Amino acid sequence: MVTSKRILIGLTLLLTTGCIQPSTDGKINYNTQTNKPLTFHTNEHSFIHSLKDSSTLEERNSYLDEFLLKSDMQCANYLNKPLQKPIESHKNDSLYVSIADTVSTIFGLNYITNTAKAVFLDKETKNRTEERNAYANALSPEMRKGVEIGRARFAKELQKRKALPLEKYTINQLKSDTLKYDKQCNLEYGLIEINRALKDMQHQINTEVVVKKEPKLTLDPKTIKAKVEQATQEVEAKKIEVKKTEEERVEIKKEAKMPTSKMNI
């Protein structure tokens, strides 16, 4: 009963956090606004071009081109560092549960949803950090690719703004955009992109829409499904191992007490 309540609360959080919302045109919108401090910041020490309040349009655009190029290289190096302990947050928990739930719905694997809910929504689950790591490690390549996809989409928008005059795209606006770009070098945004790919596939299945494939970076839902299934099986196997170890420990204690009992008789 307690677990059911926790699951209900977790799903409510998913719906109210605004991580994944259907837009009016039927596409999926993702609210990526957070108040978290930056964990990645582009190092401009070796930049050839600089950005000043007095920069000309040409200087602004040259700086933007250099920023995007070097920020992408630095972000890739940053994300290629060994995966640290996953950050526990309501938003991340909701994203993982949403991924598992959508995989379950698309591929008909209900047990995946149930296991993910136990890991991310049941606060009393033992070995929770190890179980969370199973999902994070399984999906880390897709998360990194998701970050790359999201930043590439934003970079396209920034490139379009180069055509705008300084009055319409000011130096301060560019500074603000570079901070947003840095902010997206975060594995949480990778989880958002995984959700986006799965929700897009689910939307296509539900509406029977055939979408023309474009030569662009994509996340394969079938690969995501295999990774989530792998993590789920790893978690379930660990549960069986823990249970077996506990049963063996109890049996050893019983056997150790038997000689003493006979002597007392």
SVG drawing of the C-alpha trace seen along z (x, -y; Angstrom):
<svg xmlns="http://www.w3.org/2000/svg" viewBox="-4 -50 49 85">
<polyline fill="none" stroke="black" stroke-width="0.4" points="0.0,0.0 2.8,-2.4 4.6,-1.5 1.5,-2.2 1.2,-5.6 4.8,-6.4 4.4,-5.3 1.3,-7.5 3.2,-10.5 6.1,-9.9 3.9,-9.7 2.1,-12.9 5.5,-14.6 6.3,-13.4 3.1,-15.0 3.5,-18.3 7.2,-19.0 6.7,-19.8 9.5,-17.6 7.4,-16.2 4.4,-18.0 2.4,-17.6 2.4,-20.8 -0.6,-22.2 0.8,-20.9 1.0,-17.3 4.8,-17.3 6.5,-16.8 7.8,-19.8 10.4,-19.5 10.8,-22.0 14.5,-22.1 14.4,-25.1 16.1,-24.3 17.7,-26.3 20.7,-24.1 24.2,-25.7 26.3,-25.1 28.4,-21.9 30.1,-22.6 31.5,-26.0 33.3,-26.6 36.9,-27.6 37.6,-30.7 41.2,-31.0 42.5,-30.0 39.9,-31.8 41.1,-33.9 37.9,-36.0 36.5,-37.8 33.1,-39.3 32.8,-42.9 29.9,-45.2 31.4,-47.2 31.8,-44.2 30.7,-44.7 28.3,-42.4 31.3,-40.6 33.1,-40.3 29.9,-38.9 29.5,-36.3 33.1,-35.3 33.0,-34.8 29.8,-32.7 31.4,-30.4 34.5,-29.9 32.4,-29.4 30.2,-26.7 33.2,-24.8 35.3,-24.8 32.4,-24.4 31.4,-21.2 35.0,-19.8 35.2,-20.7 31.7,-19.3 32.6,-16.0 35.7,-15.7 33.7,-16.6 31.0,-13.9 33.6,-11.3 34.9,-11.3 34.0,-8.2 30.3,-8.2 30.0,-9.6 27.3,-8.6 23.9,-9.5 22.4,-12.7 19.2,-11.8 16.4,-14.3 12.7,-14.2 13.2,-15.3 15.8,-12.6 13.7,-9.9 10.7,-11.0 12.8,-10.9 14.0,-7.4 10.5,-6.1 9.1,-7.8 11.8,-6.1 10.9,-2.7 7.2,-3.3 7.4,-4.3 9.6,-1.3 7.1,0.9 4.2,-0.6 5.8,-0.5 7.4,3.0 4.8,4.6 7.2,5.3 5.3,4.4 7.9,5.8 10.3,3.0 7.9,0.3 7.4,2.2 11.1,2.6 11.9,-1.0 9.2,-2.3 10.6,-0.2 14.1,-1.6 13.2,-5.3 10.0,-5.8 10.3,-3.5 12.5,-5.3 12.8,-2.2 14.4,0.0 17.7,1.5 20.8,1.1 19.2,-1.8 22.4,-3.5 23.7,-0.3 20.4,0.2 20.3,-3.4 23.8,-2.9 22.6,0.1 20.3,-2.2 22.8,-5.1 25.6,-2.9 23.4,-1.1 22.0,-4.4 25.2,-6.5 26.1,-6.3 22.6,-7.3 22.6,-10.1 25.9,-11.5 24.5,-11.2 21.3,-12.9 23.3,-15.8 25.0,-16.1 21.7,-16.1 20.1,-18.7 23.1,-21.1 23.2,-20.6 19.6,-21.6 20.2,-24.8 23.4,-25.5 21.3,-25.6 19.1,-28.3 22.1,-30.3 23.6,-30.1 20.3,-31.6 20.6,-34.5 23.9,-35.6 21.8,-37.1 20.2,-39.5 21.5,-43.0 23.0,-44.0 19.8,-45.8 17.8,-42.6 20.4,-40.1 22.5,-42.0 25.7,-41.1 23.9,-40.5 21.5,-38.1 24.4,-36.2 26.0,-36.0 22.8,-34.6 22.6,-32.0 26.1,-30.8 25.2,-30.2 22.2,-28.2 24.4,-26.2 26.8,-25.4 23.9,-24.3 22.9,-21.7 26.2,-19.9 24.6,-17.8 23.5,-14.2 20.0,-15.2 19.5,-16.7 20.5,-13.4 17.7,-11.7 15.3,-14.4 16.4,-13.6 16.0,-9.8 12.4,-10.6 11.9,-12.7 13.0,-9.9 10.7,-7.4 7.7,-9.7 8.2,-10.6 8.1,-6.9 5.0,-6.3 3.3,-9.3 4.0,-8.0 2.7,-4.5 -0.5,-6.0 -1.2,-8.3 0.1,-5.9 2.1,-8.7 5.0,-7.8 7.8,-10.3 10.5,-10.7 14.0,-9.9 16.4,-12.8 20.2,-12.4 20.6,-13.7 21.7,-12.5 19.0,-10.3 18.5,-8.0 17.3,-4.5 14.3,-3.4 15.1,0.3 18.6,-0.3 17.2,-2.2 14.8,0.6 17.6,3.1 19.6,1.0 16.7,0.5 15.9,4.2 19.5,5.0 19.5,2.7 16.1,4.2 17.5,7.7 20.6,6.7 18.5,5.2 16.3,8.3 19.3,10.7 20.8,8.7 17.6,9.1 17.7,12.9 21.4,12.9 20.7,10.9 17.8,13.2 19.9,16.3 22.7,15.0 20.4,14.2 18.8,17.6 22.3,19.3 23.2,17.1 20.1,18.2 20.8,21.9 24.4,21.6 23.2,20.1 20.8,23.0 23.5,25.6 25.8,23.8 23.2,24.0 22.4,27.7 25.3,29.3 24.8,27.0 21.1,28.0 21.9,31.7 24.4,31.3 21.9,29.5 19.5,32.4"/>
</svg>
